[in-house]
Every structure is written in C-alpha cells, then in structure tokens.
C-alpha cells in the first residue's frame, strides 16, 4: 500500500483521512512505519494513527476537532462512536496572521454596468413580492415568460418571481422585519436585476411602498408596482403584470455587456452537503480562487456562522482590526443565545449526511469550511442581507441552511455564488448564478449534470490545489461573462429565494 491511501494533513495530527475504503486487516505504509487497519474505515473517514486514551484531544488540520469518548487504538476508525465534542476555549488574537495580497495583473469579464457603479453578471426582470399573499400571483406572471417566448428578448436572462412566506403579521421595526426588508430591498436593487415589479396585496404590514422607500436613489433599475386589491384581483393583476413585464423586457433587451475589471465582482462562498474531503479539496481550492479574486481588487464573502464556530479564532487572526474581529465574535455570541433559546447548541451540527461523509463534530466541519476563505485579510463583517460595500475578503452572518444563507449573500450584493459540495447539492440561484464544485470525483460523475467543477483529483495527486483554484477562478470569470452554470441549464433558482425568518408572527 502507498501513502496515497491516507492523507495526513499536518505532521502531528492524531488522525489521517482514508482515500479509499480500508478493510480491517489491511497494512498501510505511513512514512517509515506500518499501520494495520483494525476496523473497516469508509472512504473520506478518519483513522487513528496512534493509541489515544479516553478523554484525549484529537487533532486534524493541526487543530482540535474533538475528544475521544473511549480509548482508541492506532488503526481504528475514528468517528461518532468514539469521538465527541471538545470544549472550545480559544484565546482570541486580532490581526496577528495578516498576509497582504499583492495586486495582480488586471483580468476582465463581460458584465452589465449599472449607474451606481456596480456591475451585474446577469440581466433579469425581478418580481419582488412584499407579502406571501401576492406570491402565487407573482409566479403566475413570471410563468408567462418561461420557455421559447423569451427568444424575443435574447439579451434578457429571464423573469424571476421572488416569492416568500412572510410580510404580514410581522412588525416592520422588529429584528425579523428589518431582516426581511433588507433582503427584499437587496434583491430589488441587485445589479443583476435591471427591471423590477414590486407586487403586493394592498393591506399588509410590509407593503409595496415600504419596500420601495429603502431603494437607492442612484439606481438605474426600471421600477413598477402593483397591488392586487387596487388592480382588481388575481386575474386582473396577472393581466396587468404581464403587460408591465413585456414593457420592462423591451427596455432591458437594449442593454449590452461591456468589458469590466474583475475588481467589480462580488462572489459569495458557500458550502453544503459537506464530506470528509470538503476541507481538503474543494474548500481550500475555492480559498485559493478567493485569494486570486482579492488580488484583483474584488470582494469575496464567506458565510454560515454556525459553521465557522470552533474555527473563528483563525479568522480573527486575519482581521484587519480588532473591531472587525470582535464583530465576528459578537455574531457568534448572538448565535449561542439564539440556539439556546430554542433548546439547542451550536454543536448540534454536522448533519446526518455530513457524518455519513466522514465529518464527526462541528469543530472538524468548521475547520474545513473556513478554508473557503483562503488566506487574505478579513476586511469586514456584515449582518444578514446587509449591503456589501467594501472590498477584499469579508464575512456575512447567515444560518448554515443553504438556501437561506445564499439568499442573504445575494441580497447583500453577491453577483456570483460558488458552492462546494461533497454529498451532492441541487441548489441553484436567481438572479445570481450558482457555480457548483464537487469535492470528490465520485459525486461529480454520479451527478454530472448538476456539477460544474471536479476537485477530486487533488486527493489522487492528479490535480494540484493551486491549479484547481485557478480553474475555479477562470470559471467565475466565464460565468460572470454569461456562461450558464449547470444549475442555470436546469432552470433552478425559482424556489431558492428563502429569506431568514426571525421573530414572532402575530
């Protein structure tokens, strides 16, 4: 057996990762010694490299990922049956691991220049609903513009109904109300939406005019509004809305892409259905792509606060100031209070699918997840759906649930989202395209029509981490210029607009 059967991530780690199914009885050669496999170890799972007593800390990535719940022998499978959560008590440092990104030679893409200086990667008409009561009507209007009818407007990417489950019975000034308003306004003013119809019922607490009141003054988005009650009911509103959309399409069809610098990009970094390879292949490869984007002067945005818990100390060391680092810690403290009120803890994660893929504790999952952020300095921390105004590597506070997280990133202004997955995700997005990166070649081949990039070759040595990161970077530029993603080919994204719901509904 060769060393390629195991991946040792740091010299002093207590575990290694299996790159194939390891049956009990196999003998593996690791450095200058033999290791006998004592229990079956699935691909992507961990194997103990040395004897560990009960209660011992277990290291992977050079960091503690948990502690043993029983004594573990060298060669045994290490997973939920013998590894549990460890106490997290980090001594936080701020700005002690700053690695400046040297500016790279300017790259470009073909995007849509907007009057406010931002650049879109798509040209959509959006129908934003102020309340769930107008959701079905919005979908009926959008459905009039699906399929061959859109051939009449070749320079428009489509009509998307942004329907949600809230908007009434929710106090606008409450935390939940403010999050919903930020989300709706973020989509309404998104650079990938050139034309907008805001559609309401007419008697809701968060109404059409409330949504419109928060839109920027310097936008060149063409805005129309309708309410079902004033227009005469659902059928009348569908007829009126269809005519409004036709007018918007005619005007947007006149817009053209132009050559713009890569610094105009805002790229969301997300993951879902993670496995034991996520922190080894796709996530660090995306981290390298993130660094390449930052070197261009672009903005990248990491998210999913519950899935950086336990690894936040690595991010605070990269914070450009104590204020930025503390803002991240404050959001994590908020999450502790939030989940505790619901009877849970942040170590309830990983999911059953994550565990089947080899991840055991949230500490292990988070250490792999933060790799998506590369090594650039952390320049800002945003609340959910807050407008992303800075450049460089940043963070947004979102839940770990993929549609909700991506919705927040897009509401903040992400114009492309890169999504890594090991178990297989079918997430899509509109108006921002979602580029899906597989962590292993098996899932890439099995779900070939759903995936865009395969990083599994990093494990076998067929692909270097830097080459894979470069491939992701080039794909981002191509997608930003209009190349459709696998999710777009499948017309996904109509149902993935899921604003985060907080607070009491009366």
Order of alpha helices (4+ residues) and beta strands (2+ residues): beta-beta-beta-beta-beta-beta-beta-beta-beta-beta-beta-beta-alpha-beta-alpha-beta-alpha-beta-alpha-alpha-beta-beta-alpha-beta-alpha-alpha-alpha-alpha-beta-beta-alpha-beta-beta-alpha-beta-alpha-alpha-alpha
